[in-house]
Amino acid sequence: MELQWCQRCVLPSSRPWLVFENGICSACRAKDEEQSVDWFARLHEWEALVEKTKKLRRSYDVVLPVSGGKDSIWQTRVCLDYGLRVLAFTWKPAVRTEIGQYNLEALKRLGVDHLDFTINPKLEQKMHRRSFEELGADSAMHLGVFASVQRYAYLLNVPLIVWSE
């Protein structure tokens, strides 16, 4: 497969799960679709979901996957502002940056519990190699996050997962 570049944002086709149509990547097309979203209606849907979730009175209302990047604190803050009890979840990468670690510590200082999931390094190495060989990109961590977040939400009886990027 030949490497492509988005005609708008120059993301490469080697990025996992990026799909190209007429030279434009799916991330740019998603951005275009945002213009047609009724954000006021979406806010009301969110508020209704939050109220329904809080009425269940679970130990945690939401599992929130976080990386330690800039969006993690914002997402956590929004959930806390709505009164949700947050369990932050990170699939710990093989190498974590100093600023990423600092941001994860900041999340905990906001008042959330944080599960920093680490797997056997030998298994992790096999996962990275296989995903690279089969998918052409190192997507093992992303696949691990998707599977683990759902599993922990189920095991801990957490009714809501907030996915965001």
Secondary structure by P-SEA (a helix, b strand, c coil): cbbbbbcccccccccccccccccccaaaaaaaaccccaaaaaaaaaaaaaaaaaaaccccccccccccccaaaaaaaaaaaaccccbbbbcccccccaaaaaaaaaaaaabbbbbbccccaaaaaaaaaaaaaaccccaaaaaaaaaaaaaaaaaacccbbbbcc
